[in-house]
């Protein structure tokens, strides 16, 4: 009877430890997937912001050139006019 109790308690302790380890692994996997999803969203937003700032920089540079040429009594080339009219 004494051996059966020792074996039973050992099995109970081992299974409790296994459940605890499985729970920890599941928790870390959930946290990892959450962080990967969050990182993907942030990368998408940064990509959109980067393309917007690039387009805005080009637009403002061409607009600045147009104002400078207007002040110098010069005309814009057709390519520069297209850059100003083309939506980004």
C-alpha positions as a printed Julia matrix, in Angstrom:
88×3 Matrix{Float64}:
  0.0    0.0     0.0
  2.84   2.38    0.83
  4.41   1.89   -2.64
  1.1    2.54   -4.38
  0.73   5.85   -2.56
  4.29   6.87   -3.5
  3.72   5.93   -7.15
  0.36   7.71   -7.21
  1.73  10.87   -5.65
  4.72  10.81   -8.02
  2.39  10.43  -11.0
  0.16  13.22   -9.72
  3.14  15.5    -9.17
  4.58  14.67  -12.62
  1.28  15.27  -14.39
  0.79  18.56  -12.52
  4.24  19.69  -13.6
  3.51  18.65  -17.21
  0.26  20.65  -17.23
  2.06  23.67  -15.78
  4.81  23.5   -18.45
  2.21  23.12  -21.22
  0.33  26.14  -19.87
  3.52  28.24  -19.85
  4.35  27.2   -23.42
  0.84  28.05  -24.6
  0.97  31.43  -22.9
  4.28  32.3   -24.53
  3.02  31.12  -27.95
 -0.05  33.34  -27.65
  2.09  36.3   -26.64
  4.46  35.65  -29.55
  1.63  35.52  -32.1
  0.15  38.73  -30.66
  3.5   40.5   -31.02
  3.96  39.21  -34.58
  0.52  40.47  -35.56
  1.2   43.83  -33.92
  4.55  44.09  -35.68
  2.91  43.37  -39.04
  0.35  46.13  -38.48
  3.04  48.61  -37.46
  5.18  47.71  -40.5
  2.17  48.27  -42.77
  1.49  51.66  -41.21
  5.15  52.67  -41.51
  5.19  51.64  -45.15
  2.14  53.81  -45.85
  3.63  56.75  -43.95
  6.9   56.39  -45.84
  5.2   56.4   -49.25
  3.09  59.4   -48.22
  6.07  61.43  -47.02
  8.01  60.58  -50.16
  5.14  61.72  -52.38
  4.62  64.86  -50.3
  8.33  65.72  -50.43
  8.4   65.39  -54.2
  5.22  67.47  -54.52
  6.54  70.25  -52.29
  9.88  70.29  -54.11
  8.19  70.67  -57.49
  5.82  73.28  -56.08
  8.75  75.22  -54.62
 10.45  75.09  -58.0
  7.27  76.33  -59.68
  7.0   79.29  -57.32
 10.68  80.12  -57.82
 10.29  79.97  -61.62
  7.14  82.12  -61.45
  9.01  84.73  -59.43
 11.83  84.66  -62.0
  9.27  85.14  -64.82
 10.05  81.66  -66.13
  7.67  78.87  -67.16
  7.36  75.3   -65.98
  8.26  72.51  -68.33
  5.48  70.09  -69.32
  7.08  67.38  -67.17
  6.96  69.63  -64.1
  3.34  70.51  -64.8
  2.49  66.81  -64.98
  4.2   66.15  -61.66
  2.07  68.84  -60.03
 -1.19  67.59  -61.6
 -0.57  63.87  -61.16
 -2.32  62.5   -58.08
 -0.22  60.32  -55.82
